[in-house]
Amino acid sequence: MTTTETATAVVAAPAAATATPAKTTNLLEFDLDGLAAFCEKLGEKRFRATQLFRWIHQRGARDFDAMSDLAKALRDKLKGCAHVQALPVISEHVSADGTVKWLFDVGGGNAVEAVFIPEDDRGTLCVSSQAGCAVGCRFCSTGHQGFSRNLTTGEIVAQLWFAEHALRARLGKTERIISNVVMMGMGEPLQNYSALVPALRVMLDDHAYGLSRRRVTVSTSGVVPMIDRLAQDCPVALAVSLHAPNDPLRDNLVPLNRKYPIEELLAACNRYLEHAPRDFITFEYCMLDGVNDQLEHAQQLIDLVKPARGAGVRCKFNLIPFNPFPASGLLRSSQAQVLAFGKLLSDAGIVTTVRKTRGDDIDAACGQLAGDVKDRTKAAERMAKQRTIALKLVT
């Protein structure tokens, strides 16, 4: 066996789920208010929706006959108009470090990935929000694949529903396995806002997964208007993919910056902090050799976020070792450069961490999720143009 084969276990997909009746509603699409409205149409009171919600999310039930404290008349109604349907699993890969990656079929030739990362003190699930991504960040494998469509609320929730209850069954446990959810999988969550917010509410609801707002993180490349809306509608922890200390460089690495430049983004971050469950914003910074990893870039970041020097924002930096893939044309910064960069930030009083690489033997590390997407955005063509521009800037 090769090293990769030794480190990676590949598990066949489970048998296909039983076909559901045509034109029935998948109850994973609803937060509790939505489920209550659905039950009201069936002539049922809200407490019945709460019972149903608990069965689905806390116990992982999909068979209405097993929901023993629901009246038989309601169970019969549900069997005729509703179902609980997970996403079909195409494959499952288990890393040597315990990380698990699932590839889910979302139809139309599209597939998305979710990743479970076990730690001693927590279990984190990285969830996808779109089939592909339209932002097109140069260092992101998903962005190079292009964009097909937004996921529905049910397709977002189904990743958590499946992972939580599959892991419980595998480990022989009844208590909660997943303590943290990060919306850092495929896609830009804030460009799928209408589906994202109900999904977040399911994650937070005490009748479902009961996650703390501090333990649910939305990562964004900087969709400023939606950051403001999230602050009002469902404030959770916020991570911003910054990746550059100035607009010209960020324009090239994160094309969305051309619409929402850094000054506007930092102002939105400060507004968000007025409502956020944490008293800081996490800035994610992918370390790219010779591109954004020089000490002068670190100094520019200090000048940007320290109140005495620039607009200022309470923040921490999460430095991410780049996970190379051929189409990017980029290389990972050396460990020595990452540490020197981080030290400069830390010495300036900015909390700085270096993300531990997990699941890279199964392409589950940060920036590697790619799934399988029927691109509608001609991403390969756009990325080739970006690389040409970047080469001209270097030479």
NORSUL-V565483 format. One record per backbone hydrogen bond with DSSP energy under -0.5 kcal/mol. CO is the residue of the C=O (numbers start at 1). NH is the residue of the N-H. If there is no record, write none. Layout:
co->CO nh->NH
co->CO nh->NH
This chain:
co->2 nh->6
co->3 nh->7
co->4 nh->8
co->9 nh->11
co->9 nh->94
co->11 nh->92
co->21 nh->24
co->25 nh->27
co->25 nh->83
co->26 nh->29
co->27 nh->30
co->31 nh->35
co->32 nh->36
co->33 nh->37
co->34 nh->38
co->35 nh->39
co->36 nh->40
co->37 nh->41
co->38 nh->42
co->39 nh->42
co->39 nh->44
co->40 nh->43
co->45 nh->48
co->45 nh->49
co->46 nh->50
co->47 nh->51
co->48 nh->52
co->49 nh->53
co->50 nh->54
co->51 nh->55
co->52 nh->56
co->53 nh->57
co->54 nh->58
co->54 nh->59
co->55 nh->61
co->62 nh->64
co->63 nh->66
co->64 nh->67
co->66 nh->68
co->67 nh->70
co->71 nh->75
co->72 nh->76
co->73 nh->77
co->74 nh->78
co->75 nh->79
co->76 nh->80
co->77 nh->80
co->77 nh->81
co->78 nh->81
co->78 nh->82
co->81 nh->25
co->83 nh->27
co->83 nh->85
co->84 nh->86
co->88 nh->90
co->88 nh->105
co->90 nh->13
co->91 nh->103
co->92 nh->11
co->93 nh->95
co->93 nh->101
co->94 nh->9
co->95 nh->98
co->99 nh->95
co->100 nh->116
co->101 nh->93
co->102 nh->104
co->102 nh->114
co->103 nh->90
co->103 nh->91
co->104 nh->106
co->104 nh->112
co->105 nh->88
co->107 nh->110
co->110 nh->106
co->110 nh->107
co->111 nh->372
co->112 nh->104
co->113 nh->186
co->114 nh->102
co->115 nh->126
co->116 nh->100
co->116 nh->118
co->117 nh->124
co->122 nh->119
co->123 nh->179
co->123 nh->180
co->124 nh->117
co->124 nh->126
co->125 nh->127
co->125 nh->182
co->126 nh->115
co->127 nh->185
co->129 nh->151
co->130 nh->132
co->131 nh->148
co->131 nh->149
co->137 nh->140
co->139 nh->141
co->140 nh->144
co->141 nh->145
co->142 nh->145
co->142 nh->146
co->143 nh->146
co->146 nh->133
co->147 nh->376
co->149 nh->131
co->152 nh->156
co->153 nh->157
co->154 nh->158
co->155 nh->159
co->156 nh->159
co->156 nh->160
co->157 nh->160
co->157 nh->161
co->158 nh->162
co->159 nh->163
co->160 nh->164
co->161 nh->165
co->162 nh->166
co->163 nh->167
co->164 nh->168
co->165 nh->169
co->166 nh->170
co->167 nh->171
co->168 nh->172
co->168 nh->173
co->177 nh->179
co->180 nh->125
co->181 nh->217
co->182 nh->127
co->182 nh->184
co->183 nh->219
co->186 nh->129
co->186 nh->130
co->187 nh->189
co->188 nh->191
co->189 nh->192
co->190 nh->193
co->192 nh->195
co->192 nh->196
co->193 nh->197
co->194 nh->198
co->195 nh->199
co->196 nh->200
co->197 nh->201
co->198 nh->202
co->199 nh->203
co->200 nh->204
co->201 nh->205
co->202 nh->209
co->203 nh->211
co->205 nh->208
co->205 nh->210
co->212 nh->215
co->213 nh->216
co->213 nh->237
co->215 nh->181
co->215 nh->217
co->216 nh->237
co->217 nh->183
co->217 nh->219
co->218 nh->239
co->219 nh->189
co->220 nh->241
co->222 nh->224
co->223 nh->226
co->223 nh->227
co->224 nh->228
co->225 nh->229
co->226 nh->230
co->227 nh->231
co->228 nh->232
co->229 nh->232
co->229 nh->233
co->230 nh->234
co->237 nh->218
co->238 nh->282
co->239 nh->220
co->240 nh->242
co->240 nh->284
co->246 nh->250
co->247 nh->251
co->248 nh->252
co->249 nh->253
co->250 nh->254
co->253 nh->138
co->254 nh->257
co->255 nh->258
co->256 nh->259
co->256 nh->260
co->261 nh->265
co->262 nh->266
co->263 nh->267
co->264 nh->268
co->265 nh->269
co->266 nh->270
co->267 nh->271
co->268 nh->272
co->269 nh->273
co->270 nh->274
co->271 nh->274
co->272 nh->275
co->272 nh->276
co->281 nh->283
co->281 nh->316
co->282 nh->240
co->282 nh->284
co->283 nh->318
co->284 nh->242
co->284 nh->243
co->285 nh->320
co->286 nh->288
co->287 nh->289
co->287 nh->322
co->287 nh->333
co->288 nh->291
co->288 nh->292
co->288 nh->293
co->294 nh->297
co->294 nh->298
co->295 nh->299
co->296 nh->300
co->297 nh->301
co->298 nh->302
co->299 nh->303
co->300 nh->304
co->301 nh->305
co->302 nh->306
co->304 nh->312
co->305 nh->313
co->306 nh->309
co->306 nh->310
co->314 nh->281
co->315 nh->351
co->316 nh->283
co->317 nh->319
co->317 nh->353
co->318 nh->285
co->319 nh->321
co->319 nh->355
co->320 nh->287
co->322 nh->324
co->325 nh->328
co->325 nh->329
co->326 nh->329
co->331 nh->289
co->334 nh->338
co->335 nh->339
co->336 nh->340
co->337 nh->341
co->338 nh->342
co->339 nh->343
co->340 nh->344
co->341 nh->345
co->342 nh->346
co->343 nh->347
co->344 nh->348
co->345 nh->348
co->345 nh->350
co->346 nh->349
co->349 nh->351
co->351 nh->317
co->353 nh->319
co->353 nh->355
co->359 nh->362
co->359 nh->364
co->360 nh->363
co->365 nh->368
co->367 nh->141
co->372 nh->111
co->373 nh->375
co->378 nh->382
co->379 nh->383
co->380 nh->384
co->381 nh->385
co->382 nh->386
co->383 nh->387
co->384 nh->388
co->385 nh->389
co->386 nh->390
co->387 nh->391
co->388 nh->392
co->389 nh->393
co->390 nh->394
co->391 nh->395
